[in-house]
Amino acid sequence: MWNPSAILALIAQGLSYRSSSDGEFCCSLLNDKLSSTIYPSSPSYNASNIYFANQAILHPTCIHSPSSASDLSRAIKLLSSRSCQFAIRGGGHYVPAGYANINNGVLISLSLFKEVTVHPDYARIGAGNYWGDVYKVLESQNVMVAGAAVSTVGVPGFLLGGGMTLRSGEYGFGCDGVRGFQIVLGSGEILYVARGDKKHQELFRALKGGGSSFGVVAAFDMDITPSVPVYGGTYIYPESSIPRLLKLMAEYTVDPDPKSNVIAVFSYATATDTILPAFISFYDGHVDTTSPPASVAPFLSSGLGMLINTAVMRNTSQVSEEVGTSTDYGFRQLVTSIMIDADDHTLSDLYDIYSQEFVALKGIVKSVNLGCRSIPHSAIVMGKKMGGNSLGLEAKGNLQHIFWLATWESPSQDAFIEDVVINRMVKRSSDLTRSRGLLNRFQYMNYAWTDQSPIESYGLESVRRLRKVKKEYDTDGVFTYLVKGGWKIPDR
């Protein structure tokens, strides 16, 4: 989109695209002034440049790893003063290329921000942590937070993108459990913004789902609850049970139990040429499998012919580790999603679209999945109760989060796979749900593909507030013009 004001701002600030020689200059500057900078020739470079999806692995000129908020502040201040382009890596779970990495520039890695400290009513969690590690530390001190279902997901991207948790029905989105952010602005200023802090309340709200457009968050203070054993694991069924499972899952999302969370994944695997239904089941409390809660019981029916059941009473960290083992690293990935109003039959129609279209991907992909999870209305209510967030979610009832994930090896297949998934599977599904009045405008940032606009989907009022916050706290546009990656706030 042509935007004269943005061009004038670039000229006024002296900001411009940088060549590889500028990247070398910026890296040299960091190394001379701050050290903790490695180059491609370093043995640790590749280990510091690992991402969930292979296409996200780019070629930064150097990788800088600050170890404190003050170190991070000095680095950002130095880079912004010289108009150096840079990227920020938290856990490396963003899938689209260039959203958390950079070619010919500086990659700032938050990998050394490993603090997990428990206070009487909150836990401080550094931005370099993965959720599985966080859970283990918290469990050792008998407390818990509402974080990601997958152990290998990083803390910062998950929370800044909203964060769907296994406990969303009880506590809202992950971002709703954040009571304070330690953030480094583009000027290098370090701020602490907290729930109830009137001076920075709009920034606090903006960081809850608004992404990385305002600064770099070094630490998150999160509400804690007592750590108790939970019921969790995976149910795997035969392909023949899919029609019944689709009906059960749809019924579950229409009337979910806030303490329960079921994530349904239908996965076509080329290796076996079959569709495998795998359901992640979670219940925040004790479950007697001889007399399970109403939300769990239907999925345990003997008539479904369950092949594998790993669900037992265990710690949250163990549930997240099991889910984490099912994620594929070292491949190219595509992930995208839509949100719809929950009803009791549309999921079956979406599965029909998926099963018709994945045929074109046989022998090309490692796997292609259709998934569904429930977003209870209670999660939206809780977000408002906890000071509001940026997501702009509006719904009178429960929602279904429908997602697709494709995994493959060859870059030569990128365009074809994207065409099948985005232009056929997702487009047909969106058209169908829109025609039924079910399609919600909301797009989940953490499951968004490059053709989507998650921040814009939050609605005019939320975007207006985010734009105002950005203008106040990122006056020079550091996180628009120098940090190219990530989801940006629309200019208008």
MARRO-869883 format. One record per residue (C-alpha): x, y, z; residue in one letter; residue number from 1. Coordinates in pm, 1 decimal, decimal comma. Each point is the difference from the previous one (the first is absolute). Layout:
<recs>
[[X Y Z] A NUM] ...
</recs>
This chain:
<recs>
[[0,0 0,0 0,0] M 1] [[136,5 342,0 -99,1] W 2] [[52,9 204,7 313,1] N 3] [[170,9 338,6 -53,1] P 4] [[13,1 76,6 373,1] S 5] [[201,0 -316,0 66,7] A 6] [[246,4 87,5 -276,4] I 7] [[43,2 350,9 142,5] L 8] [[55,8 -148,5 344,3] A 9] [[273,0 -222,9 -137,8] L 10] [[176,4 294,3 -158,9] I 11] [[-32,6 212,9 311,0] A 12] [[142,2 -271,4 222,9] Q 13] [[275,4 -97,7 -239,7] G 14] [[-123,2 -357,5 -0,8] L 15] [[52,1 -212,0 -309,8] S 16] [[56,1 -352,6 -117,4] Y 17] [[351,3 -120,9 80,6] R 18] [[243,2 -194,0 -213,5] S 19] [[207,8 -294,6 118,1] S 20] [[294,4 231,8 60,7] S 21] [[-220,0 204,5 236,1] D 22] [[-86,6 -322,5 181,7] G 23] [[368,7 -64,8 47,2] E 24] [[48,9 353,4 129,3] F 25] [[-286,3 -36,3 249,5] C 26] [[131,5 -335,0 122,3] C 27] [[349,1 141,2 39,3] S 28] [[-145,5 286,6 199,9] L 29] [[-182,0 -238,7 233,0] L 30] [[301,3 -223,0 41,7] N 31] [[229,9 291,7 80,6] D 32] [[-234,5 167,9 244,7] K 33] [[-188,2 -288,0 160,9] L 34] [[160,5 -334,5 -98,4] S 35] [[-227,4 -310,7 27,6] S 36] [[-15,2 -2,0 -380,2] T 37] [[69,6 -301,4 -219,4] I 38] [[53,5 -36,1 -374,9] Y 39] [[-67,3 -282,4 -250,3] P 40] [[352,9 -128,5 56,0] S 41] [[-75,0 -60,5 369,1] S 42] [[-71,3 -362,6 104,3] P 43] [[-309,1 119,3 191,1] S 44] [[-151,4 201,7 -287,4] Y 45] [[-215,1 -279,6 -145,2] N 46] [[-124,0 -108,1 343,0] A 47] [[-110,5 359,8 64,6] S 48] [[-176,7 18,0 -336,0] N 49] [[-236,8 -297,0 41,5] I 50] [[-369,7 47,0 -69,7] Y 51] [[-308,0 -220,9 12,7] F 52] [[-49,9 31,8 -377,6] A 53] [[292,2 -34,7 -240,0] N 54] [[-109,6 292,6 -216,3] Q 55] [[40,8 228,6 302,1] A 56] [[375,1 -70,5 9,3] I 57] [[158,1 299,4 -174,0] L 58] [[355,6 135,6 -3,8] H 59] [[51,3 282,5 248,5] P 60] [[337,8 168,3 -24,2] T 61] [[42,7 -56,8 371,9] C 62] [[-194,8 -111,2 305,6] I 63] [[9,0 212,7 313,4] H 64] [[-105,0 -156,7 331,6] S 65] [[-48,7 251,6 282,7] P 66] [[-35,3 -143,6 349,0] S 67] [[-194,3 274,2 179,2] S 68] [[-252,5 272,4 -69,3] A 69] [[274,7 261,1 28,6] S 70] [[214,1 -186,7 -255,6] D 71] [[-301,3 -24,6 -229,9] L 72] [[-66,3 370,3 47,7] S 73] [[353,7 92,7 -101,7] R 74] [[-17,9 -222,4 -307,6] A 75] [[-330,9 143,3 -121,4] I 76] [[109,1 355,2 68,2] K 77] [[323,2 -56,2 -191,2] L 78] [[-171,1 -165,6 -296,5] L 79] [[-280,3 254,1 -26,5] S 80] [[241,6 293,4 23,1] S 81] [[181,4 -133,6 -309,2] R 82] [[-318,7 -104,1 -183,4] S 83] [[106,6 -364,9 4,5] C 84] [[-256,9 -258,8 -98,7] Q 85] [[-46,8 -280,7 250,2] F 86] [[-231,5 -286,7 93,3] A 87] [[-102,8 -148,4 334,9] I 88] [[-1,0 -372,1 76,9] R 89] [[-179,3 -130,2 307,2] G 90] [[-75,6 -371,0 -28,5] G 91] [[25,9 -18,6 -379,3] G 92] [[-349,1 -143,7 -50,1] H 93] [[-130,6 252,0 -253,5] Y 94] [[-48,4 -183,8 -328,6] V 95] [[3,8 265,3 -279,2] P 96] [[348,5 83,7 -129,7] A 97] [[134,6 333,8 121,7] G 98] [[-248,6 49,1 282,5] Y 99] [[259,7 -66,6 271,1] A 100] [[324,1 -8,0 -198,1] N 101] [[191,6 205,6 -255,0] I 102] [[237,5 -27,6 -293,1] N 103] [[301,6 231,6 3,0] N 104] [[-75,5 165,1 330,4] G 105] [[13,2 -48,5 376,5] V 106] [[-197,0 -274,0 173,4] L 107] [[-55,6 72,3 368,3] I 108] [[-51,4 -328,5 183,4] S 109] [[-173,1 1,4 338,2] L 110] [[130,0 -348,4 80,4] S 111] [[183,2 113,9 315,8] L 112] [[-312,5 144,6 165,1] F 113] [[-65,8 -318,9 197,2] K 114] [[-128,3 137,5 329,5] E 115] [[-292,9 -180,5 161,9] V 116] [[-54,1 147,2 346,4] T 117] [[-302,1 -66,8 219,4] V 118] [[-136,1 279,8 218,8] H 119] [[-292,9 -25,2 245,0] P 120] [[-269,2 63,6 -262,3] D 121] [[177,4 2,0 -336,3] Y 122] [[290,4 -148,9 -192,6] A 123] [[253,1 197,1 -203,3] R 124] [[82,5 -182,4 -323,3] I 125] [[286,1 107,1 -224,2] G 126] [[-59,2 34,0 -374,0] A 127] [[258,8 -264,8 -87,1] G 128] [[-195,6 -285,7 154,8] N 129] [[-196,4 -284,7 -153,1] Y 130] [[-324,5 -97,7 169,3] W 131] [[108,1 -352,4 87,2] G 132] [[295,2 132,7 201,3] D 133] [[-219,4 262,0 166,9] V 134] [[-251,9 -261,5 112,2] Y 135] [[269,4 -217,8 158,1] K 136] [[140,1 286,3 207,4] V 137] [[-346,0 109,9 111,7] L 138] [[-106,2 -354,1 91,2] E 139] [[306,9 -32,5 221,2] S 140] [[-146,1 290,0 200,0] Q 141] [[-359,5 -125,4 -17,1] N 142] [[-138,4 276,2 -221,5] V 143] [[-112,6 25,4 -363,0] M 144] [[-81,8 255,6 -271,8] V 145] [[-224,0 -23,1 -306,7] A 146] [[241,1 -44,6 -290,7] G 147] [[34,9 -195,9 -322,9] A 148] [[-106,9 -360,3 -49,3] A 149] [[326,8 -80,2 -178,0] V 150] [[321,8 -15,9 205,2] S 151] [[221,9 120,9 -285,4] T 152] [[-186,0 326,5 -62,9] V 153] [[178,7 316,2 113,6] G 154] [[-149,4 232,2 259,0] V 155] [[9,9 345,2 -168,2] P 156] [[-160,0 -65,2 -338,3] G 157] [[-271,0 -212,4 158,3] F 158] [[-105,5 268,0 249,9] L 159] [[38,1 302,0 -229,0] L 160] [[-216,1 -179,6 -257,6] G 161] [[-276,7 -63,7 253,6] G 162] [[70,6 -362,3 83,9] G 163] [[-261,6 -277,2 1,1] M 164] [[62,8 -210,7 309,1] T 165] [[-126,5 -330,0 135,8] L 166] [[-164,6 204,6 277,0] R 167] [[-160,3 271,3 -215,3] S 168] [[-348,9 -93,5 118,0] G 169] [[97,5 83,1 357,3] E 170] [[257,3 277,7 -37,4] Y 171] [[-40,5 148,0 -348,8] G 172] [[276,3 26,0 -255,9] F 173] [[362,4 -23,1 110,5] G 174] [[41,0 376,9 -29,5] C 175] [[-285,0 50,8 247,8] D 176] [[212,4 -163,6 269,5] G 177] [[280,5 254,6 -42,0] V 178] [[-4,5 259,5 276,8] R 179] [[317,1 182,0 -102,9] G 180] [[242,6 43,6 -290,3] F 181] [[362,0 111,0 13,9] Q 182] [[48,4 157,0 -342,5] I 183] [[286,8 172,6 -179,8] V 184] [[-116,6 272,5 -237,0] L 185] [[163,2 103,5 -326,5] G 186] [[164,8 291,1 181,9] S 187] [[166,2 -244,5 239,2] G 188] [[-222,0 104,8 289,9] E 189] [[-96,0 -285,2 234,4] I 190] [[-357,1 10,7 126,6] L 191] [[-200,8 -217,0 234,7] Y 192] [[-369,6 9,4 -83,8] V 193] [[-249,5 -177,6 221,3] A 194] [[-368,3 -72,4 46,2] R 195] [[-153,5 300,5 172,2] G 196] [[285,8 233,2 -97,8] D 197] [[-199,0 300,5 -124,0] K 198] [[296,3 175,0 -160,8] K 199] [[78,9 -285,3 -240,1] H 200] [[-334,7 -180,9 -2,1] Q 201] [[-46,7 30,8 -376,2] E 202] [[344,9 -149,9 -64,1] L 203] [[-78,8 -279,9 243,9] F 204] [[-317,6 -79,6 -189,8] R 205] [[175,2 28,4 -338,0] A 206] [[263,7 -257,3 93,8] L 207] [[-273,7 -254,9 72,1] K 208] [[-39,2 -133,7 -352,3] G 209] [[136,6 301,0 -189,2] G 210] [[325,1 -167,9 -100,7] G 211] [[349,6 146,4 -6,4] S 212] [[-70,0 346,2 -141,9] S 213] [[79,5 195,5 316,4] F 214] [[331,2 -131,0 129,2] G 215] [[175,3 -314,0 117,9] V 216] [[-148,0 -163,4 309,4] V 217] [[277,8 -139,0 219,0] A 218] [[-217,1 -152,5 274,2] A 219] [[-361,8 -82,6 77,4] F 220] [[-154,0 -0,3 347,3] D 221] [[-282,4 -255,1 -0,5] M 222] [[-279,3 -86,9 240,5] D 223] [[57,2 -331,7 175,6] I 224] [[-235,3 -267,0 128,9] T 225] [[75,8 -308,9 210,2] P 226] [[157,9 -282,0 -198,5] S 227] [[-219,7 -308,6 17,2] V 228] [[3,9 -327,8 -192,0] P 229] [[-198,6 24,3 -323,2] V 230] [[-147,2 -255,7 -234,6] Y 231] [[163,6 11,3 -338,9] G 232] [[123,9 -197,2 -295,4] G 233] [[-87,5 -115,9 -349,2] T 234] [[-280,4 -213,8 -137,3] Y 235] [[66,7 -164,8 -337,1] I 236] [[-282,3 -162,0 -192,8] Y 237] [[-41,7 -199,3 -322,4] P 238] [[-89,3 184,8 -319,1] E 239] [[-338,8 -173,8 -1,9] S 240] [[-104,8 196,1 311,0] S 241] [[41,9 342,0 -162,3] I 242] [[-372,2 65,7 -71,5] P 243] [[-92,2 -60,9 365,3] R 244] [[299,9 196,6 125,8] L 245] [[-93,4 302,6 -211,1] L 246] [[-346,9 -3,5 152,0] K 247] [[134,2 -39,2 354,2] L 248] [[251,9 281,0 -45,2] M 249] [[-260,5 235,8 -142,1] A 250] [[-234,0 -73,4 290,7] E 251] [[285,6 55,1 246,0] Y 252] [[81,1 346,0 -140,4] T 253] [[-364,6 105,9 14,1] V 254] [[-14,3 -68,0 375,5] D 255] [[355,8 -23,2 140,6] P 256] [[100,9 -45,9 362,7] D 257] [[228,6 294,6 100,7] P 258] [[232,1 -241,0 184,2] K 259] [[31,1 -225,8 -304,6] S 260] [[182,6 42,1 -329,5] N 261] [[-12,5 -236,1 -296,5] V 262] [[201,7 66,3 -315,7] I 263] [[-95,3 -215,8 -298,0] A 264] [[256,7 -59,0 -275,0] V 265] [[-70,2 -198,4 -315,8] F 266] [[335,9 -69,9 -161,4] S 267] [[66,3 -145,4 -342,3] Y 268] [[342,4 -165,6 -7,1] A 269] [[156,3 -89,7 -335,1] T 270] [[206,6 -277,7 157,7] A 271] [[-310,4 -199,9 96,0] T 272] [[-248,9 148,5 -250,0] D 273] [[-255,2 28,3 279,4] T 274] [[-172,4 270,6 200,3] I 275] [[77,4 -33,0 368,6] L 276] [[-242,3 160,2 249,3] P 277] [[200,3 110,3 306,1] A 278] [[-173,4 188,1 281,4] F 279] [[186,0 183,8 275,5] I 280] [[-209,4 -23,5 316,2] S 281] [[53,9 221,9 305,2] F 282] [[-192,8 48,2 322,3] Y 283] [[114,1 242,4 269,5] D 284] [[-70,6 -221,7 297,1] G 285] [[-47,6 -359,2 108,4] H 286] [[-160,9 -245,2 -242,5] V 287] [[-118,8 -345,2 98,6] D 288] [[-5,1 -184,2 -332,5] T 289] [[-259,9 -242,3 136,3] T 290] [[-232,5 298,4 43,4] S 291] [[146,2 283,3 -212,2] P 292] [[-142,6 353,4 -30,0] P 293] [[-269,9 47,8 -263,1] A 294] [[243,1 194,7 -219,9] S 295] [[246,0 -292,4 -10,6] V 296] [[-226,8 -306,3 4,9] A 297] [[-121,4 2,3 -364,3] P 298] [[356,9 -20,6 -131,9] F 299] [[64,0 -311,3 212,3] L 300] [[-291,9 -195,7 -144,0] S 301] [[92,3 -358,8 -84,3] S 302] [[-194,3 32,5 -324,1] G 303] [[268,1 230,1 -142,0] L 304] [[256,6 -280,8 -10,7] G 305] [[273,6 211,0 159,1] M 306] [[346,0 -125,5 -100,2] L 307] [[214,2 191,4 250,0] I 308] [[-81,2 189,1 319,6] N 309] [[287,9 170,7 181,3] T 310] [[-218,6 224,3 218,8] A 311] [[68,8 -38,0 373,0] V 312] [[28,2 221,0 306,8] M 313] [[332,8 182,5 -26,0] R 314] [[173,0 338,4 10,9] N 315] [[-65,3 273,5 -255,7] T 316] [[364,4 -19,5 -111,7] S 317] [[-45,9 -366,1 -89,7] Q 318] [[-309,7 75,2 -207,4] V 319] [[181,9 277,6 -188,3] S 320] [[302,5 -223,0 -60,5] E 321] [[-217,7 -270,3 -151,3] E 322] [[-164,9 252,3 -231,5] V 323] [[343,8 141,8 -81,7] G 324] [[128,7 -336,9 -119,9] T 325] [[-263,6 2,2 -275,3] S 326] [[131,4 321,1 -158,8] T 327] [[226,8 -30,1 -302,9] D 328] [[323,9 197,3 0,8] Y 329] [[232,9 8,0 -298,5] G 330] [[-270,1 36,0 -267,1] F 331] [[-174,3 272,8 -190,8] R 332] [[-330,3 94,6 159,8] Q 333] [[-320,8 182,7 -79,3] L 334] [[-249,7 86,3 270,8] V 335] [[-319,0 200,2 -34,1] T 336] [[-340,8 19,3 165,1] S 337] [[-345,5 153,5 17,0] I 338] [[-242,8 57,5 285,8] M 339] [[-367,2 -92,0 -25,6] I 340] [[-305,6 -1,6 222,5] D 341] [[-42,7 -346,4 146,0] A 342] [[-274,0 -214,2 -147,6] D 343] [[-64,3 -373,0 -0,1] D 344] [[41,2 -90,7 -368,2] H 345] [[232,8 235,4 -191,7] T 346] [[315,6 -177,2 118,0] L 347] [[-102,6 -307,8 -200,0] S 348] [[-38,7 214,2 -311,8] D 349] [[344,5 154,5 53,7] L 350] [[145,7 -347,4 34,2] Y 351] [[-160,7 -95,2 -332,8] D 352] [[175,0 295,0 -166,7] I 353] [[330,3 -101,7 158,7] Y 354] [[-35,4 -363,8 -107,7] S 355] [[-83,2 102,9 -356,9] Q 356] [[292,7 240,0 -36,4] E 357] [[286,6 -180,9 174,0] F 358] [[-2,9 -260,7 -279,2] V 359] [[201,0 245,9 -211,3] A 360] [[273,6 -5,4 265,4] L 361] [[46,4 -375,9 19,0] K 362] [[363,9 -95,0 -44,6] G 363] [[107,8 364,3 35,9] I 364] [[-56,4 90,6 364,6] V 365] [[117,5 -184,6 306,7] K 366] [[-336,7 77,4 153,5] S 367] [[-291,4 240,7 -28,3] V 368] [[-231,9 52,7 295,5] N 369] [[-342,5 141,1 72,1] L 370] [[-52,9 98,1 362,4] G 371] [[-269,6 139,3 225,0] C 372] [[1,3 133,3 353,0] R 373] [[-266,9 166,4 209,7] S 374] [[19,1 362,4 111,1] I 375] [[-264,3 24,3 274,0] P 376] [[-185,3 326,7 43,5] H 377] [[139,2 3,4 353,7] S 378] [[347,7 64,4 -148,3] A 379] [[-123,5 322,2 -160,1] I 380] [[-174,8 107,8 320,2] V 381] [[315,1 -65,9 203,2] M 382] [[204,7 220,9 -233,3] G 383] [[-223,9 295,3 76,3] K 384] [[4,7 -77,0 371,8] K 385] [[381,8 3,9 7,2] M 386] [[34,0 352,7 -135,4] G 387] [[-78,0 -60,2 -365,1] G 388] [[221,4 -102,5 -289,4] N 389] [[59,3 100,4 -361,0] S 390] [[-165,9 -299,7 -165,2] L 391] [[-335,6 165,1 -59,3] G 392] [[-176,6 -334,3 29,6] L 393] [[-374,5 33,4 -3,9] E 394] [[-232,1 -296,0 30,9] A 395] [[-328,9 -73,5 169,5] K 396] [[82,7 -367,6 30,7] G 397] [[282,5 -248,7 -37,1] N 398] [[242,0 -8,6 -292,0] L 399] [[185,3 -264,2 -198,7] Q 400] [[360,7 64,5 -98,2] H 401] [[54,1 -187,6 -328,3] I 402] [[361,4 -42,4 -108,4] F 403] [[207,7 -163,1 -273,2] W 404] [[364,1 -108,9 18,7] L 405] [[207,9 -137,2 -288,1] A 406] [[351,8 -142,5 30,3] T 407] [[234,5 -76,3 -290,2] W 408] [[366,3 -2,0 -101,3] E 409] [[68,3 153,0 -342,1] S 410] [[-2,0 379,6 -58,1] P 411] [[-99,4 -71,9 -360,1] S 412] [[-343,3 -107,5 127,5] Q 413] [[-69,2 316,2 201,9] D 414] [[-224,0 173,8 -253,2] A 415] [[-205,0 -308,1 -86,3] F 416] [[-62,1 -98,8 361,8] I 417] [[-91,4 356,1 93,0] E 418] [[-244,1 10,7 -291,8] D 419] [[-173,3 -321,9 105,5] V 420] [[-23,2 88,5 368,5] V 421] [[-68,0 375,2 -19,4] I 422] [[-186,8 41,5 -327,9] N 423] [[-194,9 -322,8 13,1] R 424] [[-37,6 -145,5 349,6] M 425] [[-16,8 325,3 194,4] V 426] [[-180,8 205,9 -263,6] K 427] [[-274,3 -259,0 -43,0] R 428] [[-31,9 -31,7 377,8] S 429] [[-15,4 377,7 45,7] S 430] [[-256,2 38,7 -277,4] D 431] [[-217,9 -273,1 148,9] L 432] [[4,8 132,4 355,6] T 433] [[-52,0 356,7 -121,8] R 434] [[-305,8 -107,3 -198,7] S 435] [[-144,2 -151,2 318,1] R 436] [[68,5 312,1 204,6] G 437] [[251,8 -185,2 217,4] L 438] [[334,8 151,8 -103,8] L 439] [[142,0 226,5 271,0] N 440] [[218,7 289,5 -113,3] R 441] [[269,1 -94,3 255,1] F 442] [[325,1 -150,5 -128,7] Q 443] [[231,8 -154,2 258,9] Y 444] [[343,4 157,7 -37,4] M 445] [[193,6 -306,7 110,1] N 446] [[-168,4 -215,5 -266,6] Y 447] [[-14,5 261,3 -277,0] A 448] [[149,0 -34,4 -347,7] W 449] [[141,8 279,6 -214,1] T 450] [[-326,7 59,3 -188,1] D 451] [[-175,6 91,6 324,4] Q 452] [[-13,8 321,8 203,4] S 453] [[-48,7 -103,5 362,2] P 454] [[36,6 343,8 156,7] I 455] [[-243,9 152,7 -247,1] E 456] [[-243,0 -280,3 87,4] S 457] [[-18,5 129,5 358,0] Y 458] [[-241,7 269,3 -119,1] G 459] [[10,3 375,2 -56,1] L 460] [[-7,5 99,4 366,8] E 461] [[285,2 -230,0 101,2] S 462] [[212,5 105,3 -298,7] V 463] [[-64,2 366,3 80,2] R 464] [[123,2 -51,0 355,0] R 465] [[304,1 -199,4 -114,1] L 466] [[92,3 267,8 -252,9] R 467] [[-21,0 266,8 269,3] K 468] [[220,6 -202,4 236,5] V 469] [[259,0 -59,7 -269,9] K 470] [[15,1 369,3 -81,3] K 471] [[64,4 79,4 366,8] E 472] [[251,4 -273,2 88,1] Y 473] [[177,7 -66,5 -331,3] D 474] [[20,8 358,6 -116,8] T 475] [[280,0 -60,0 -250,1] D 476] [[-156,4 -312,6 -146,3] G 477] [[286,7 -228,9 99,1] V 478] [[-225,2 -306,8 10,4] F 479] [[-158,3 88,9 -332,1] T 480] [[295,3 104,5 -215,0] Y 481] [[305,1 -161,4 158,7] L 482] [[-167,1 -320,4 119,7] V 483] [[-156,8 -128,0 -320,8] K 484] [[-142,3 -324,5 135,1] G 485] [[-316,7 -70,6 190,6] G 486] [[-356,2 117,0 -37,7] W 487] [[-30,7 376,0 -40,8] K 488] [[-271,8 239,1 108,4] I 489] [[-186,2 130,6 -307,8] P 490] [[71,0 365,0 -81,2] D 491] [[-370,3 62,9 -48,3] R 492] 
</recs>
